[in-house]
Amino acid sequence: MSTIMRSNGFRLTVMGLVLAILSGCFGGGVFRDRGQDYRSAKLSAPLELPPGVESQTLDDQYVVPGIQTHKPLPGEFEVQPPEPLAKNVGTAEVKIQTLDDHSWILLDGDPNQVWPRMRIFLGRAGLDIAKADGESAIIETEWRDPNGDGASRERFRFRLEEGVQKDTSEIHVLVQINGNEEWPQTSDNAKRESQMVRVVAQYLADQETAGSVSILAQRSDGKGKIFIEGGEDSGPDSRHLRLLLPVDRAWAALGLALVKAGFEIEDDRREVNKYWLTYVDPEAEQPGWFARTFGARRNGLSRYVVEMQEVGPEEARIYLNYQKGRRLREAEREKLLTRIMGYLY
């Protein structure tokens, strides 16, 4: 019996020491968080030298005018952190985009810059140009015999368009096989279209220099096809993205942009043009190891619904709100719409 009592007493002593140590750690003792100490720092007086001693190295070379008489303004101000740039924008990449059976090329640079590069490509590929219309940004090639046996012939049409983002371009390829002089609405051979898209994309990606002659200046204004509009007189809830794209492509592009922007899609329904989302703000302070270990809810977790309204066959508007009907703050809506806009292409 005495042995058991001594064992229990020893265990109680050890547990008491552990609790004392833990309370010291979490109570600001050994591991006190000093990350906010700078908030209480005060401006110290300049170093005073003994009489007769001068030193240029101790002078303040960057004096802030009026700092000595500065008085803080009353009230509190909230300064929003800058939104990081989307990874898709301005990365000088050449990408192949696909929707259904159609593929096209997306690259940096407005059509003014891409046009001469396409002319150079066609010359090096041995494709004779039948028509080059700078105003409509269309290049058509002559008929050619790809196999050299006279059994079939083909020709290509390349159409340049402004991309969704500012200072980007799209190249669309149309292939005609053994047809008359009327161009089809879609390529006669989807596989051949895909092959030509890959060849052109690879050439543009490998090319280091571009032509400087522009014959599309009268057409391109570099504004892109996506804008943030609304708000002001009509109220902050009307703030939205305006997207000048075919509605099917706009819906597909929106879903991809939401995922890339960090949203988790809970549900999507094309029949009502809505996405239900969960979003964790990457700037929000995350819980420590104790909260994560015991399943604490993540900080910054919000649930939104995104609705795409079809204005016309070539135009859509994108609205963002909370799922549960709470009013979305104007600054938060602006931040998230800007983030989504950065990933739309």
C-alpha positions, 0 to 999 in steps of 0.5 A: 500500500505504501508503494502505491501511495508513493507512486501516485504521489510521484505522478501527481508531482510530475503532472503538477510540474508539467502544468506549471511549465505549460502555463508559463509557456502559454501565459507569455513566459518562456515563449512569449510572442514578441511579434507585436512589440513594434507597436509600442516602440517609441521614437528615441532622441538622437544620439548626443555627442560630447562638446567639441565632437562632430561626426558626419556618419551620425547625421540623419541623411533622410530627415522626414519634414515636420516629424518632430511636430507631427500629431496623430490624426484622431480616429482609427483607419483601416488600411487594406493590404495590397492584393498580390498579382495573379500568376496568369497575368504578365508572365510572358507565356503562350498557352493553348486554351480548349473549350469543347472541340475548339482550341485557340492560343493565348499569349501576351502582347496586343494584336499589333505585336502578334500580327507581324509574328504570324506573318513571319511564321507563315513565311517560314512554314511555307504557307502562301498568303492569299489574303491579309486583312489588317482591319479585321485581323484575319490572315488566309492561306492559299490552298495546298496539297499536304500529301503531295498526291493530289488526293486532298487539299487544305487551307487555313484562316488565322483570326487575331482577337484581343484577349480578355486581359489587357495587352493579351491576344488570342489566335483562332485557327480555322481549317478547310478540307477539300471545300469550295471558296466559302469558309465553314463555320467550324473546322472541317477537321478538328484534329488538323486544327489542333495540330496547327494550333500546337505548331503555331504556339510552339513557334511563338513560345520559342521566338525571342523577337517580334516584328515592329510593324503594325497594321492593326493600330486602327483596330486595337485599343488595348482595353481587353474584354473584362471590366469592373463596373457598377457601384457608386450611384447604383449602390455597392451591391451592384458592383460586378464584373462585365465579361465580353465573351460568348456565354458558354465560354464565359461560364467555363472561364469563370469556373477555372478562374474561381479555382485558380483564385483560391475558392473551393466550389461546393456546387455549380448549376449551369441552369441557374448560372450560379457557383456556391463557394468556400474561400479562406483568405490567405491574408487571414491569421491562421490558428496555432498548433493547439487549435489545428490539433484539436480541430478548430475552425479555420480563420477567414473562412467565408461562403459566397455565391457567384451568379453570372447573368447573361446580358446577351450572346456575347456579354455576361455580368458576374455578381458576388455575395454571401450565401446567407444573405449577409451584406458584403462589405464594399471593400471585400467585394472589390478585393475578391472581384479584382482577384477573380478578374486577375485569373479570367482569360 
